[in-house]
Amino acid sequence: MEFRNIISFLKVNEVSSFSKAAEILGYTQSNISAHIQQLERELQHPLFERFGKNIYLTEYGRTFLPYACEIVHSMEQAKLCLCDDLSN
């Protein structure tokens, strides 16, 4: 599971837009779509429902959301710990 795909998932959910998420993260919209598609293939479930320009989390997306948040939080904590260890 690619970390960038999880970040893209969280950002799309936050801003409810693939194109806005792409702009914020510095990717193209097609990159963000590919990240989400890769994640959906790995998890074997759709994470978003797309109705025109409106985007909603599916049941699976809502289930995955806290895990995605925990993964990002754990990575941030690991970086902090490593930086603290290196400075001592």
Phi and psi in degrees as GROMACS dihedral restraints (atoms count N, CA, C in turn):
[ dihedral_restraints ]
;  ai    aj    ak    al  type     phi  dphi    fc
    3     4     5     6     1   -79.5    20    10
    4     5     6     7     1   131.3    20    10
    6     7     8     9     1   -60.0    20    10
    7     8     9    10     1   -40.9    20    10
    9    10    11    12     1   -61.9    20    10
   10    11    12    13     1   -31.5    20    10
   12    13    14    15     1   -67.1    20    10
   13    14    15    16     1   -38.3    20    10
   15    16    17    18     1   -67.7    20    10
   16    17    18    19     1   -43.3    20    10
   18    19    20    21     1   -59.5    20    10
   19    20    21    22     1   -43.8    20    10
   21    22    23    24     1   -62.5    20    10
   22    23    24    25     1   -43.2    20    10
   24    25    26    27     1   -56.6    20    10
   25    26    27    28     1   -48.7    20    10
   27    28    29    30     1   -63.9    20    10
   28    29    30    31     1   -40.0    20    10
   30    31    32    33     1   -70.4    20    10
   31    32    33    34     1   -42.1    20    10
   33    34    35    36     1   -59.6    20    10
   34    35    36    37     1   -43.7    20    10
   36    37    38    39     1   -62.5    20    10
   37    38    39    40     1   -42.4    20    10
   39    40    41    42     1   -63.2    20    10
   40    41    42    43     1   -44.7    20    10
   42    43    44    45     1  -101.9    20    10
   43    44    45    46     1    -3.1    20    10
   45    46    47    48     1    54.7    20    10
   46    47    48    49     1    39.0    20    10
   48    49    50    51     1  -162.7    20    10
   49    50    51    52     1   131.1    20    10
   51    52    53    54     1   -69.1    20    10
   52    53    54    55     1   -42.3    20    10
   54    55    56    57     1   -69.3    20    10
   55    56    57    58     1   -39.9    20    10
   57    58    59    60     1   -66.4    20    10
   58    59    60    61     1   -40.5    20    10
   60    61    62    63     1   -60.9    20    10
   61    62    63    64     1   -42.1    20    10
   63    64    65    66     1   -60.8    20    10
   64    65    66    67     1   -46.0    20    10
   66    67    68    69     1   -60.5    20    10
   67    68    69    70     1   -45.3    20    10
   69    70    71    72     1   -66.3    20    10
   70    71    72    73     1   -41.0    20    10
   72    73    74    75     1   -87.3    20    10
   73    74    75    76     1    -7.4    20    10
   75    76    77    78     1    79.6    20    10
   76    77    78    79     1    28.9    20    10
   78    79    80    81     1  -114.6    20    10
   79    80    81    82     1   171.5    20    10
   81    82    83    84     1   -85.3    20    10
   82    83    84    85     1   161.6    20    10
   84    85    86    87     1   -61.4    20    10
   85    86    87    88     1   -36.4    20    10
   87    88    89    90     1   -67.9    20    10
   88    89    90    91     1   -32.4    20    10
   90    91    92    93     1   -64.0    20    10
   91    92    93    94     1   -44.8    20    10
   93    94    95    96     1   -62.1    20    10
   94    95    96    97     1   -43.8    20    10
   96    97    98    99     1   -59.1    20    10
   97    98    99   100     1   -42.3    20    10
   99   100   101   102     1   -65.2    20    10
  100   101   102   103     1   -40.3    20    10
  102   103   104   105     1   -59.6    20    10
  103   104   105   106     1   -45.9    20    10
  105   106   107   108     1   -66.9    20    10
  106   107   108   109     1   -41.6    20    10
  108   109   110   111     1   -62.6    20    10
  109   110   111   112     1   -40.6    20    10
  111   112   113   114     1   -61.5    20    10
  112   113   114   115     1   -45.2    20    10
  114   115   116   117     1   -63.4    20    10
  115   116   117   118     1   -43.4    20    10
  117   118   119   120     1   -63.2    20    10
  118   119   120   121     1   -38.4    20    10
  120   121   122   123     1   -64.6    20    10
  121   122   123   124     1   -45.1    20    10
  123   124   125   126     1   -62.7    20    10
  124   125   126   127     1   -42.2    20    10
  126   127   128   129     1   -83.8    20    10
  127   128   129   130     1   -11.5    20    10
  129   130   131   132     1    61.6    20    10
  130   131   132   133     1    32.4    20    10
  132   133   134   135     1  -153.4    20    10
  133   134   135   136     1   148.0    20    10
  135   136   137   138     1   -70.6    20    10
  136   137   138   139     1   140.2    20    10
  138   139   140   141     1  -101.9    20    10
  139   140   141   142     1   -25.7    20    10
  141   142   143   144     1  -127.4    20    10
  142   143   144   145     1   146.0    20    10
  144   145   146   147     1  -102.9    20    10
  145   146   147   148     1   134.8    20    10
  147   148   149   150     1  -115.5    20    10
  148   149   150   151     1   118.2    20    10
  150   151   152   153     1  -120.6    20    10
  151   152   153   154     1    94.6    20    10
  153   154   155   156     1    63.1    20    10
  154   155   156   157     1  -121.5    20    10
  156   157   158   159     1   -94.4    20    10
  157   158   159   160     1    -1.3    20    10
  159   160   161   162     1   -90.0    20    10
  160   161   162   163     1   137.9    20    10
  162   163   164   165     1  -126.3    20    10
  163   164   165   166     1   132.0    20    10
  165   166   167   168     1  -132.5    20    10
  166   167   168   169     1   146.7    20    10
  168   169   170   171     1   -69.4    20    10
  169   170   171   172     1   139.1    20    10
  171   172   173   174     1   -77.9    20    10
  172   173   174   175     1   176.6    20    10
  174   175   176   177     1   -57.3    20    10
  175   176   177   178     1   -41.5    20    10
  177   178   179   180     1   -66.3    20    10
  178   179   180   181     1   -38.5    20    10
  180   181   182   183     1   -62.9    20    10
  181   182   183   184     1   -41.8    20    10
  183   184   185   186     1   -65.8    20    10
  184   185   186   187     1   -35.5    20    10
  186   187   188   189     1   -69.3    20    10
  187   188   189   190     1   -39.7    20    10
  189   190   191   192     1   -74.3    20    10
  190   191   192   193     1   -27.1    20    10
  192   193   194   195     1   -51.4    20    10
  193   194   195   196     1   -51.3    20    10
  195   196   197   198     1   -64.8    20    10
  196   197   198   199     1   -31.1    20    10
  198   199   200   201     1   -68.2    20    10
  199   200   201   202     1   -41.5    20    10
  201   202   203   204     1   -61.8    20    10
  202   203   204   205     1   -43.0    20    10
  204   205   206   207     1   -61.7    20    10
  205   206   207   208     1   -41.9    20    10
  207   208   209   210     1   -66.1    20    10
  208   209   210   211     1   -38.3    20    10
  210   211   212   213     1   -61.4    20    10
  211   212   213   214     1   -47.3    20    10
  213   214   215   216     1   -64.5    20    10
  214   215   216   217     1   -43.6    20    10
  216   217   218   219     1   -60.5    20    10
  217   218   219   220     1   -44.2    20    10
  219   220   221   222     1   -62.4    20    10
  220   221   222   223     1   -40.4    20    10
  222   223   224   225     1   -65.0    20    10
  223   224   225   226     1   -41.0    20    10
  225   226   227   228     1   -63.8    20    10
  226   227   228   229     1   -41.4    20    10
  228   229   230   231     1   -64.6    20    10
  229   230   231   232     1   -41.4    20    10
  231   232   233   234     1   -61.5    20    10
  232   233   234   235     1   -42.8    20    10
  234   235   236   237     1   -61.8    20    10
  235   236   237   238     1   -43.0    20    10
  237   238   239   240     1   -62.6    20    10
  238   239   240   241     1   -44.1    20    10
  240   241   242   243     1   -63.5    20    10
  241   242   243   244     1   -43.3    20    10
  243   244   245   246     1   -65.3    20    10
  244   245   246   247     1   -39.9    20    10
  246   247   248   249     1   -66.2    20    10
  247   248   249   250     1   -39.9    20    10
  249   250   251   252     1   -64.7    20    10
  250   251   252   253     1   -43.1    20    10
  252   253   254   255     1   -63.3    20    10
  253   254   255   256     1   -39.2    20    10
  255   256   257   258     1   -71.7    20    10
  256   257   258   259     1   -27.1    20    10
  258   259   260   261     1   -84.8    20    10
  259   260   261   262     1   -12.4    20    10
